């Protein structure tokens, strides 16, 4: 059966979930969890994603993300491929670690009702899985470390990762971003966990005006109202009616847009470094300006090492990878012009 086409648009919210291949573990230890979060942060910087909630559950993960640009597919490809490579290198494994295609359910994120249920569903996963038993009054939701509730929402704003949208989540639930407000959010969730059956904790109550065949928090293609569904269908009417070849061309258009953005950043960087395309041919592949620009574009975009090698005249993708891995940004920055350093800071890139 043909795969369904991903529906992408600016400002979309998605509940993304992926399981391990054959339901095997994708997080074997705390270091794996940290690796994944670092990788998630990197893809957020490249794509502009905002993460509203996440939880890591051993053999799968859940994310609630917002995509300011229509780039879910591009970002997810980079996220899962990059984490897979890092996992395999660390554990001396090979092959894919994720199973079937990741799920991406569209969420009516600007509707508090659906947004709230999604936040609750993600943050109460450890309770449904039996990892926490709040009814014994010996544990708290904050005891589960690998959740955005304990690792992000419970912290002051200045201690959170910059790609987290905790303030938006607190506001949507009616809590202020203060110690009292953050504590109130945790207490509200824990109260819900105590009042509901463990196996269904966090699942929505049956009082939503929805089409249960397609609007489902876990199994449908969207989670929202009938009006939301009609709006999405209207936006995606052309995409859904095209054949797979057309869908491929559409994905190529998104890719081209990303390359154009990378090209624009590269041209600006070259200008700040007072370099021309002709100058690049005369410089070694290990030139500090080339390495610096390659680092900047790797952080801000999803372009490949092959593309960087071609554009910056750095011989090959393998050479780019080797140079970036061994680069020392502190030493590198001392060899660059102040204009280029200021340009990187203006792009919110820290080295």
C-alpha positions in Angstrom: 0.0 0.0 0.0 1.3 3.5 -0.9 2.5 5.7 1.9 0.3 8.7 2.8 1.8 12.0 1.8 3.0 14.2 4.7 1.0 17.4 5.0 3.4 20.3 5.7 2.6 24.0 6.1 4.1 27.0 8.0 3.2 27.0 11.7 2.0 23.4 11.8 1.9 21.4 15.0 2.7 17.7 15.0 2.7 14.8 17.5 5.7 12.8 16.3 6.4 9.3 17.5 8.9 6.7 16.5 9.6 3.2 17.9 12.7 1.0 17.7 13.0 -1.6 15.0 11.1 -4.7 16.2 10.2 -2.6 19.3 13.8 -2.9 20.4 15.4 -0.2 22.6 16.6 3.0 21.1 17.9 4.5 24.4 20.1 2.0 26.1 21.4 4.3 28.8 21.4 8.0 29.9 24.1 8.9 27.4 21.8 7.8 24.6 19.1 10.0 25.9 21.5 12.9 26.1 22.7 12.2 22.5 19.1 12.3 21.3 18.4 15.6 23.0 21.6 17.1 21.6 20.6 15.9 18.2 17.1 17.3 18.6 18.5 20.7 19.6 20.7 20.7 16.5 17.8 20.0 14.2 15.8 22.7 15.9 18.6 25.2 15.2 18.7 24.0 11.5 15.0 24.1 10.9 13.6 26.7 13.4 11.4 24.1 15.1 9.9 24.8 18.5 9.4 21.9 20.8 6.4 22.1 23.2 6.8 18.7 24.8 8.9 15.5 24.7 9.4 12.2 26.5 11.9 9.4 25.9 10.6 6.0 26.7 13.3 3.4 26.2 12.1 1.9 22.9 10.3 5.0 21.5 9.9 8.7 21.9 7.1 11.3 21.6 7.5 15.0 20.5 5.1 17.9 20.2 6.7 20.2 17.7 5.8 23.3 15.8 7.3 24.0 12.4 7.5 27.8 11.6 8.5 26.6 8.1 7.0 23.7 6.1 10.0 21.4 6.8 8.8 18.5 8.9 10.1 15.8 6.5 13.5 17.4 5.9 14.0 17.9 9.7 12.9 14.4 10.6 15.1 12.8 8.1 18.1 14.6 9.5 17.1 13.9 13.1 16.6 10.2 12.8 19.5 9.5 10.4 21.9 11.5 12.6 20.9 9.9 15.8 21.1 6.4 14.2 24.6 7.1 13.1 25.6 8.3 16.5 23.9 5.3 18.2 25.6 2.8 15.9 29.1 4.3 16.4 28.7 4.4 20.1 27.4 0.8 20.5 29.3 -0.7 17.5 26.1 -1.6 15.7 25.0 -1.1 12.1 21.7 -0.7 10.2 18.5 1.1 11.2 17.4 1.4 14.8 14.0 2.8 14.2 11.2 0.6 12.9 8.4 1.6 10.6 7.9 5.1 9.3 7.6 7.6 12.1 4.1 8.8 12.9 3.3 12.5 12.5 -0.2 13.5 13.5 -1.3 17.1 12.8 -2.5 18.9 15.9 -4.8 21.9 16.2 -2.2 23.6 18.3 -4.0 27.0 18.5 -7.0 25.3 20.1 -6.4 25.0 23.9 -8.5 21.9 24.2 -6.5 19.8 21.8 -3.1 21.4 22.7 -3.7 20.7 26.4 -4.7 17.0 25.9 -1.5 16.5 23.8 0.7 18.0 26.5 -0.9 15.8 29.1 -0.7 12.7 27.0 3.1 13.1 26.4 3.9 14.1 30.0 1.9 11.2 31.5 3.5 8.5 29.4 5.7 7.3 32.3 2.6 6.8 34.4 0.8 4.8 31.7 3.9 2.7 31.2 4.0 1.8 34.9 7.4 3.6 35.4 5.8 5.8 38.1 3.1 5.0 40.6 1.9 8.2 42.1 -0.8 6.5 44.1 1.8 5.2 46.5 2.6 8.8 47.3 6.3 7.9 47.2 7.1 9.4 43.7 6.4 12.5 41.7 6.2 13.1 38.0 9.4 15.1 38.4 11.2 11.8 39.3 11.1 10.8 35.7 14.1 12.5 34.3 13.6 12.0 30.5 10.6 14.2 30.1 10.2 17.9 29.2 8.1 18.3 32.3 10.9 17.6 34.8 13.8 18.7 32.5 12.3 21.9 31.1 8.9 23.0 32.4 9.9 22.7 36.0 12.9 25.0 35.5 13.2 28.8 35.4 13.2 30.2 31.9 16.9 31.0 31.9 17.8 27.4 32.5 15.8 25.9 29.7 17.0 25.0 26.2 16.3 27.8 23.8 14.3 25.6 21.5 11.8 24.7 24.1 8.4 26.5 24.0 7.6 26.1 27.7 6.3 29.6 28.2 3.7 29.0 25.5 2.7 25.7 27.1 2.3 27.3 30.6 0.3 30.2 29.2 -2.0 27.9 27.2 -2.8 25.9 30.4 -3.4 29.1 32.4 -0.2 29.1 34.4 2.3 31.9 34.8 6.0 31.2 34.1 6.8 31.6 37.8 7.8 29.1 40.5 4.2 29.0 41.7 2.9 28.6 38.2 5.3 25.9 37.3 4.5 24.1 40.5 0.8 24.4 39.7 1.3 22.7 36.3 3.0 19.7 37.9 0.3 19.5 40.7 -2.4 19.6 38.1 -0.9 16.7 36.1 -0.3 14.7 39.2 -3.9 15.2 40.3 -5.0 13.9 36.9 -2.7 10.8 37.3 -4.3 10.1 40.7 -7.9 10.4 39.5 -7.6 8.3 36.3 -6.8 4.6 35.7 -3.1 3.9 35.1 -3.7 2.3 31.7 -5.6 5.3 30.3 -4.0 8.1 32.3 -3.6 11.2 30.1 -5.9 10.0 27.3 -8.7 12.4 26.4 -12.2 12.1 27.8 -15.0 11.2 25.4 -16.4 14.7 25.2 -14.7 15.9 22.0 -16.7 16.8 18.9 -14.5 14.7 16.5 -14.6 12.2 13.7 -13.1 9.2 15.6 -12.2 7.5 12.4 -9.6 10.1 11.6 -9.1 12.4 14.5 -7.3 10.5 17.1 -4.5 11.5 19.5 -2.6 8.3 18.8 -3.8 6.7 15.6 -5.5 9.2 13.3 -3.9 11.6 10.8 -5.0 14.7 12.8 -6.1 15.7 16.3 -8.5 18.6 16.2 -12.0 19.8 15.4 -14.0 19.2 12.3 -13.3 22.8 11.2 -9.5 22.1 11.6 -9.8 19.0 9.4 -11.6 20.9 6.7 -9.0 23.7 6.8 -6.2 21.2 6.5 -7.8 19.4 3.6 -8.3 22.7 1.9 -4.7 23.6 2.3 -3.4 20.2 1.1 -6.0 19.5 -1.6 -3.5 19.7 -4.4 -0.9 17.6 -2.6 -3.3 14.8 -1.8 -4.6 14.7 -5.3 -1.1 14.3 -6.9 0.5 11.1 -7.7 3.8 10.0 -6.1 5.9 11.5 -8.9 4.2 14.9 -8.1 4.9 14.4 -4.5 8.5 13.8 -5.3 8.7 17.0 -7.2 7.0 18.8 -4.3 9.7 17.5 -1.9 12.3 18.7 -4.3 10.8 22.2 -4.2 11.2 22.2 -0.4 14.8 21.0 -0.7 15.5 23.7 -3.3 14.1 26.3 -0.9 16.5 25.0 1.8 19.5 25.1 -0.5 18.6 28.7 -1.6 18.6 29.8 2.1 22.0 28.1 2.6 23.3 29.7 -0.5 22.2 33.1 0.7 23.9 32.6 4.1 27.1 31.4 2.3 27.2 34.5 0.1 26.8 36.8 3.0 29.5 35.0 5.0 31.9 35.2 2.0 31.2 38.9 1.8 31.9 39.4 5.5 35.2 37.4 5.1 36.1 39.5 2.1 36.3 36.4 -0.1 35.1 35.7 -3.6 34.3 32.5 -5.3 37.6 32.9 -7.2 39.5 33.3 -3.9 38.1 29.9 -2.6 39.9 28.1 -5.4 43.3 29.5 -4.2 42.8 28.6 -0.5 43.5 25.3 1.0 40.6 23.1 2.1 41.7 23.6 5.7 41.5 27.4 5.5 40.0 28.8 8.7 37.4 30.8 6.8 36.2 27.7 4.9 36.0 25.6 8.1 34.2 28.4 9.9 31.6 28.9 7.1 31.1 25.1 6.9 30.5 25.0 10.7 28.0 27.8 10.5 26.0 26.2 7.6 26.0 22.8 9.3 24.5 24.4 12.4 21.9 26.5 10.6 20.9 24.2 7.7 20.5 20.6 6.7 22.8 20.7 3.7 25.1 17.8 3.2 28.9 17.6 3.6 29.1 17.0 -0.1 27.3 20.3 -0.9 29.7 22.1 1.5 32.7 20.5 -0.1 31.5 21.6 -3.6 30.6 25.1 -2.6 33.6 25.9 -0.4 36.1 23.9 -2.6 37.0 21.6 0.3 37.8 18.5 -1.9 35.3 15.9 -0.6 32.5 15.2 1.9 34.9 13.0 3.9 37.4 15.9 4.1 34.7 18.3 5.3 33.6 15.7 8.0 37.2 15.2 9.1 38.0 18.9 9.3 34.8 19.8 11.2 35.3 17.0 13.8 38.8 18.1 14.7 38.2 21.8 14.5 38.9 23.9 17.6 36.5 26.8 17.5 38.4 28.9 20.0 41.6 28.7 18.1 39.7 29.1 14.8 38.0 32.3 15.9 41.4 34.0 16.5 42.2 33.6 12.8 39.0 35.2 11.5 38.0 38.8 10.8 35.8 40.6 13.4 33.2 41.1 10.7 32.8 37.3 10.2 32.6 36.7 14.0 29.9 39.4 14.3 28.0 37.9 11.3 27.9 34.5 13.1 26.7 36.1 16.3 24.0 37.9 14.3 22.8 34.5 13.1 22.7 33.4 16.8 25.4 30.8 16.2 27.8 30.3 19.2 31.2 28.8 18.6 
